[in-house]
């Protein structure tokens, strides 16, 4: 189990770095979107390439940040129902979900995405839009994103099994950020100090 927990920590660190790095793509996408809108309305001109790079950046953000979101336990779930159960029952529900839903879905998508992306790379696919960009870098993000999500799913499964065996504390896989109510309380506490 110690090897698996070490592997889990490595996967977590990888997805943490990628998630933090890809956050800069959001800033870049907003700047390009704003610049494109300003140029379009000021000079009445535009380029499909600028629109496509926005789409590529949004795709990269979505695909590469999914594993980071899972790592931080910020993915969509039904906390209203699951929150009523004991921690151990919640972990068993997670294990069930990872084994029977997340991992099969990501592996199935990988099975189809790898040949799809490889064909695009092999053909050096280019957008059919006038002035469009090459398409294969965007398509190759699909298998990369789902590979990272698969790895993170395996990492989360390892941590849950470690918890069930009594070798991992639940804080290792619980939400990393504050809830809105916790943030409001922190702001109120900070204001009282001032």
VEXZA-285090 format. One record per residue: x, z, y of N, C-alpha, C in turn. Coordinates in steps of 0.001 Angstrom, whole numbers, plus 524288, in hexadecimal, padded with zeros to 5 digits. Each point is the difference from the previous one (the first is absolute). Layout:
BEGIN
XZYXZYXZY
...
REM end
This chain:
BEGIN
80338800007FB507FCC880000804B08036380000804EE
804A6802567FFC7803538003D804A4801BF7FA8B801AF
8010B7FC867FC37801627FA9A801647FB6F7FD57802BE
7FB4B800C37FDFB7FB637FD94802627FF098021B8057E
800CD8050F800C97FF508023780537804217FDEB803C5
804C67FF2C7FE128041B7FD9D803457FE897FA6880168
7FDF77FD207FC2E7FE347FAA7800F97FB9F800058040F
7FC6D803B97FF837FBB38007E803BA8020B800ED80586
803DF803598008F802408010F805298028C7FB1C8023F
802967FCF07FCB3802747FB24801CC7FBD87FC22801E0
7FBD17FF6D7FCF97FBB87FC70801817FD86801D98051B
7FF1F8051F800767FDC280228804D1803757FED2804B4
80523800BD7FF54803A67FF0980454800037FA3C8017C
7FFD37FC917FC217FFDC7FA5C8010A7FB2C7FE8D80324
7FB74801BE7FE387FB257FEA6802B57FF87802AF80547
8025A80494800878000E802A7805158031B7FCBE803F1
804847FE207FE60803397FCC9803847FD527FAE280160
7FDC87FD7B7FC1A7FD4E7FB08801057FB50800E980395
7FD0C804197FF097FB748013180343801738010C805A2
8041A80304800C1801BD801188055B802337FB1B80293
802BB7FCD17FCF58022E7FB29802277FBCE7FC0F8017C
7FC0F7FF8A7FCA97FBE77FC1D801007FC89801A380494
80032804F7801747FCE3801AD8047E801B27FD22804F5
804EC7FE598002C801D47FD00804827FD847FA9680031
7FE527FE067FB847FD667FAE97FFE57FAD58003C802EA
7FD828048E800097FB208008D802EF800FB7FF5B805D2
804218027E801EF801607FF6680586801337FA4980135
803057FD837FCA1801517FA80800C77FB1A7FC947FFFC
7FC67801117FC5D7FB247FCF77FFC17FCC4800AA804F6
7FFBC804C1802057FD02800FB804CF802887FD2C80497
805328002A8005D802B67FD4B804477FF317FA177FFB1
800677FDD97FB507FF307FA5A7FF5E7FA607FE8E80142
7FC54803217FE277FA727FF00801077FEED80029805E0
80212803F2802957FF3480084805A98029C7FB89802F5
804D27FEDB7FE8D802CD7FBB38028A7FD437FAD37FF45
7FE1A7FF187FB477FD387FB237FEE27FB017FF9F8033B
7FD2980455800857FB2D7FFF78031B8012B7FF15805C7
8040C80287801F78017A7FF44805848017C7FA5A8010E
803447FDC27FC9D801AB7FA89800AE7FB4E7FC577FF8E
7FC8C8010C7FC307FB857FC937FF2E7FC637FFF7804BA
7FEF8804918024F7FC548003B804648029A7FED880540
8050D800F48006A802B77FEF1804EA8017A7FA438007F
802427FDD47FBD5801FE7FA9E8002E7FCAE7FC277FCF3
7FBC8801D07FDAF7FC7A7FCAE7FCFD802E07FCFB7FBB9
8038F802A77FD5D802E27FD9B7FBB2800CA804137FBB5
800C27FE2F7FB4C800C9803917FB9E802CF7FD277FBA1
8015E802E77FC04802B07FDC37FB817FDEF8027E7FB06
7FF117FCC07FC087FE458020F7FAFC80425803887FD91
804DF7FEEC801228043A8032E7FDCA7FF7B805B3801B0
7FE9C800EE804ED7FF6B8055E801E67FB60802B17FD60
7FBCE7FD127FF277FB80802407FD4080165801467FA56
802DE7FC727FD7F80168800D37FA8C803D6804887FF56
803998009D80391803AA804677FF807FD108052B8007A
7FBE480024803317FCB4804A98004A7FD85801127FAB7
7FDDD7FC057FD867FD81800A37FAE6803FA801DF7FBFC
804AC7FDC58002F804188018B7FC4D8017A805BB800CB
800688019C804E38016080571801167FBAA803BD7FE49
7FB267FE90800FF7FBA78034C7FE487FFDA8004B7FA08
801047FB917FD6A800487FFF97FA468045E803747FE04
804837FFAE8028980477803487FE757FEB8805C4800BB
7FD74801448044E7FE9080577801007FC5D801F47FBBB
7FC057FCF77FED37FC33801997FC09802898007E7FAA1
802EA7FC067FE6E8022E7FFEB7FAB780468803EC7FF38
8036280095803D780482803647FF547FED4805B780156
7FBDE800EF802ED7FEA880566801577FC34802767FC20
7FDD97FCF37FC687FC4F802337FC2B8029E8041E7FC9D
804C47FF007FE4D802C4803CE7FCBB80170804D980330
801547FF46804EA8012F8045F8037E7FB2080363800C1
7FB857FD7F800857FB11802CB800997FECA803347FB20
800E07FDB37FB6F7FF2F802D97FB21803DE804867FF9C
804D17FF1E8017C804108040C7FFE77FE69804B28034E
7FDA37FEF88048A7FE6C80430803957FA968022B7FEAC
7FDA37FDF47FBD47FAD7801B97FE337FBDA7FF318043D
8007B7FBAF802D17FC6F7FEC68044C7FC337FB997FE92
7FFEA7FE677FB0D7FC8F7FBC27FE607FA52801D27FFF0
7FC7C7FC4D7FFC17FA6D8012B800187FE75802917FADC
7FD46804468006B7FE23802BE7FB577FAFF802E58015C
7FD90802317FC1D7FB0B802B6800D380116805DB7FFF3
80259801F18044280170805868005B7FB468039A8001F
7FB957FE06801CD7FB5480342800607FE6A801ED7FA91
800737FC9C7FC277FE918016F7FAA480492802A27FD38
804837FD7C8001580491801EF7FD1C801E68053380232
7FF68800DB80516801CC804C8802757FD5D804EC7FDF8
7FBA87FF707FD667FD2B804867FDE480249801F37FADA
803447FCBE7FD90802418016F7FAF68050780316800BF
801BC802737FBD6804FD802CF8001F8046D7FC0D8009D
80490801E0801A4804817FC94800C68016B7FD377FAE4
7FFBC802D77FBBD801577FDC07FAE87FC3B7FB897FE9A
7FAF6800BA800FD7FC207FBE07FEF4800F57FB5280395
8014480108804EA801387FBB68039F804A47FCCF7FE07
803EA802B27FDFA804A67FD507FDFC7FE947FCC07FB36
7FCB3802157FC9B7FE507FCEF7FB787FCFB7FB28801B3
7FCCD800788040A7FD2A7FB728020C803E37FBFC80212
8040F801C7802CA804147FC73801E5802BC7FD477FB7C
80175802F27FBFA802AA7FDBE7FB737FC917FBC47FD91
7FB04801387FF537FC517FC347FDD47FFBC7FB1C80372
7FF9B800CC805217FFAE7FB928039B804E77FCAD80000
8048C802817FFD0804E77FD0B7FFE38007B7FCCB7FAFF
7FEBC8026B7FB93800B17FD5B7FAF37FC047FBAF7FF22
7FB1B800FC801697FBE47FC4B7FEA07FE497FC648046E
8019880112804CA7FE607FCAA80454804A77FDCF80312
803118036D80265804377FE2A8036A804027FCA87FD1A
80257802237FBED8042F7FD267FD527FE1A7FAFA7FD67
7FB887FFFA7FD3C7FE377FAFA7FDE17FEE67FBEE8043F
7FDB7801B88045E7FECA7FC4D80442804FF7FDCB80261
803CD803618011B804D27FE138026C8030A7FC857FC3D
8000D8015F7FB04802C57FCBF7FC277FD5A7FAB77FF4F
7FAD07FFEF800277FD237FB0D7FF9B8011C7FC8A804BD
7FFF68025280495801297FCFD804BD8059D7FE017FFD5
8039D803467FE3C805737FE447FF77800747FB6C7FC3C
7FD1D8003E7FBBD8001C7FBD77FC0D7FE9B7FAB380260
7FC2C7FFF9803837FE647FB1F8027E803207FECA804F7
801D680409802B3802A77FF2F804FB805877FDDE7FF71
802B2801867FBEB805687FE2C7FF588003A7FA117FF6A
7FD047FD937FC6B800307FA3F7FFB87FDF87FD59804F6
7FC1580260802767FDCC7FDE9804DC804397FFC48043A
802DB8044C800A78041D8002F803F4804977FC8C7FE76
80169800137FB07804707FCD57FE347FF087FA2D800E7
7FB427FE4C7FF0A7FEA67FA7E800DE800917FE94805C3
7FE6A8038B80365800817FF1E8059F805BA7FFB88019C
8033E8036E7FDD0805A07FFF08012D802747FAFB7FDF0
7FE9F7FEAF7FB39802407FB517FD817FEB77FB0C80314
7FB4A7FFC08020B7FE567FB66802FA8015880055805C9
8024D8046A801B180127800DC8058E7FB1D7FEDD80343
7FBBE802757FE727FAE07FF0B80258800038011E805DE
7FD7D7FC7D802E47FF8D80063805AB7FA337FFDF8015B
7FE92802998042B7FA9C8001F801C47FE167FA7E80136
7FB107FF197FEE57FDB97FADF8012B7FE4E7FF8F805B4
8003B80447802F07FEA17FFE98058F804547FD6080325
7FE7A7FD5780416803DC7FD8A8036C8037B8042A8026D
8050F7FF5A7FF76803A8803D280225800328050A7FCEA
7FDE67FFEA7FB317FFCE804B87FCC98054B801687FDB8
80038804897FDAF804DA8021A7FDD58005A7FF0C7FA22
80483801797FDCF8007D7FFEB7FA537FC8F8045C7FDD5
7FDAB7FF157FB867FC23803997FDD580259803957FBD6
804017FE2C7FD45801DD802FE7FB81801DE8058880142
802378012980498801688057D800EC7FB33803998000D
7FBA37FE05801FD7FB3B803278000B7FDDB800A87FA7C
8004B7FBDC7FCEB7FDF78005B7FAAC80362803697FC81
804FE800378011080371803407FCCB7FF22805D080114
7FD9F80138804767FEB18056E8012F7FBDF8022F7FC47
7FCD17FC9F7FDB97FBDD801D77FC7980257802A27FB2C
803677FD5E7FD0680239802D37FB7F803848048F80193
802BB7FF8280458803518045B801BA7FCA1804C580140
7FBD47FF2B802EF7FC83804478016C7FD84802937FB42
7FE417FCD47FC467FD7D802417FB65803ED802547FC2E
804CB7FE238000B80414802907FCEC80112805718022B
800768005E80528800D580517802767FB62803B17FF03
7FB3E7FDDD8002A7FB63803307FEFA7FFDD801CC7FA4E
801837FC9E7FC6B80051801767FA7680400804597FF39
804947FF588025C8040A804057FF897FE23805338023D
7FD597FFCC8047C7FE1A804D7802537FBC38026C7FCA5
7FCBE7FCCA7FD8D7FC0F802047FC5F8028A802D17FB6F
8043C7FDD27FE04802E9802867FBC3802548052D801EA
802267FFF1804B380230804C8802407FBDD8043780097
7FB7A7FE8C801F17FBC4803C7800B17FE20802107FABB
7FFD57FCA47FC1D7FE7C801A37FAC1803F5803EF7FDD1
805057FEF7800C580419803937FE347FF588055680296
7FF047FFFD805207FF61804F9802CB7FB37802FC7FE15
7FBB47FD447FEE97FB448029F7FE1B800EF8024E7FA92
8029C7FD107FCA080131802097FAC2803B1804AA80073
803C47FFB080388803798046E800EE7FD06804CF801C9
7FC0F7FF32803487FCBD8045F801BB7FD098025D7FB70
7FDB77FC937FCB87FD03801F17FB8380377802FB7FC29
805017FE917FFC0803B1802BE7FC9580261804CD802A0
7FEAE800EA804FA8020280487802C58057E7FF4B8022A
801D37FB278007C8054C7FEF7801DA8002E7FE10805A3
7FB797FEEB8023D7FFBD7FDEA805527FBD380301802FC
8012980157804D97FC348028D8035D7FC5C7FBDA8024E
7FB2080160800CD7FC287FC428020B8016B7FDFE80569
8031C802F2802F08017A7FE4E80544803287FAF07FFEF
8023C7FEA27FB85803227FB397FF887FCA17FB22800A9
7FB0C800477FE7A7FCB67FB508004E7FB28800B480367
7FF8F80449802C37FB89800B380378800DF7FD178051A
7FBD37FF7B8030B8004B7FD1C804ED8045A8021780369
802C17FC5B8027B80470801628033F7FE7F800E3805B0
7FB9D7FDE3801977FE8E8005F805857FB73803C4800BD
7FF3480163804CE7FBD2803A0801507FAD07FD1E8003C
7FBD4802D47FEDA7FAC57FDDD800AC7FEBE8000D805D5
7FC1D7FD17801BB7FE918002A8058E7FEC38058B801E6
7FD77803137FCC27FEBF805608018B804FE80338800B2
803D07FF3F7FC80804FD802C480074802F57FE50804E4
7FFB77FAFB80149802917FE15804C07FD868025E804E3
7FADD8006E800187FD48802538047680195805BD80098
8003B802CD7FB9F801A88057F800278059680083801EC
803737FC6D7FE728057080016801C6800587FEF7805DC
7FCC47FC6E801F47FFEC7FEDD805A37FDF1804AE80310
7FBED802737FDEB7FDDB804AA8029E8040C804608001A
802BF800BC7FBAA804048040C7FFC3804687FEE0803D4
801827FB0580068804217FE74803A57FE44800D8805AB
7FB137FEF7801217FDF3800BA8054F7FFC6805C880170
7FEF6803607FC3C7FFD48059B8010A805618021080162
804187FD907FDC0805578019D801328018E7FE788058C
7FDB87FBC6801F6801477FE248054A7FCE4802C7803D8
REM end
